[in-house]
Amino acid sequence: MSLILVVEDEPRLLTSIVRTLQESGYATLQAETLSEATRNLSEEVDLVLLDLMLPDGSGIDWMTRLRDKDDATPVLVLTARDAVEDRVVGLDAGADDYLVKPFAWDELLARIRVILRRGTRLDSTQLAFGPITVDLINRRAQRSGVPLNLQNRQLEILIYLMKHGDQVVTREMLARDVWNEPTTTWTNVIQVHINHLRKELEANGQSPILHTVRGQGYVLGDVPC
């Protein structure tokens, strides 16, 4: 059972979120301040639902400190701040997703399911997404226990896709975050590496898991509707 920490200072909304999560089969912890959130955060927490405006500080600052400590606990921001600039700040600070209040319960639960399916650290040295695992220390990848023959750059792409599982990753994102280039001059090179990665992932009759979304980019996992 996944454990979700809910950080929200509005009592009625906090109660509603916790009740909805528990009725959906999740275990919960709750906090009305960032201090409580810090005390309740543990290695067992699978996801944090985080309001940004708390009585004792900014959720953005709290999340930034979390990431600065190399804490990769997934965070879903729940906030009334709906400007594009606010979303960008939240995602850049380390949020895994951003949902604007008021929200539909079905959408909240769907986003939670997506995040929990994404690349999850089994410990500090391993990453997993569905049947794919990566040994981050020895830099080795497997699908369903079968080793993948990947070059370093292909492994970096795979890790990046795993961390963004079920989300479309654009060529621009790969150029910027994997190649550290601000332009798309690497488009043809990226496609070559994607093709090899896909071939390895689908070797020995394995089902397709790396998809091209026409005009957008690539997605590991389910193709978006």
NORBEL-V321221 format. One record per backbone hydrogen bond with DSSP energy under -1.0 kcal/mol. CO is the residue of the C=O (numbers start at 1). NH is the residue of the N-H. Records with the same first field share a line. If there is no record, write none. Layout:
CO=NH ; NH
//
This chain:
2=27
3=46 ; 47
4=29
5=49
6=31
7=51
10=14
11=15
12=16
13=17
14=18
15=19
16=20
17=21
18=22
19=23
20=24
21=26
22=25
27=4
29=6
31=8
33=37
34=38
35=39
36=40
37=41
42=45
47=5
48=76
49=7
50=78
52=59
54=57
57=54
58=62
59=63
60=64
61=65
62=66
63=67
64=68
65=69
66=71
67=70
74=48
75=96 ; 97
76=50
77=99
79=101
83=87
84=88
85=89
86=90
87=91
88=92
89=93
90=95
91=94
97=77
99=79
104=108
105=109
106=110
107=111
108=112
109=113
110=114
111=115
112=116
113=117
120=128
125=136
127=134
128=120
129=132
131=144
132=129
133=142
134=127
135=139 ; 140
140=135
141=148
142=133
143=146
146=143
148=150
151=155
152=156
153=157
154=158
155=159
156=160
157=161
158=162
159=163
162=119 ; 165
164=167
169=218
170=174
171=175
172=176
173=177
174=178 ; 179
175=181
184=187
186=190
187=191
188=192
189=193
190=194
191=195
192=196
193=197
194=198
195=199
196=200
197=201
198=202
200=203
203=206
209=221
211=219
213=216 ; 217
217=213
218=169
219=211
220=166
//
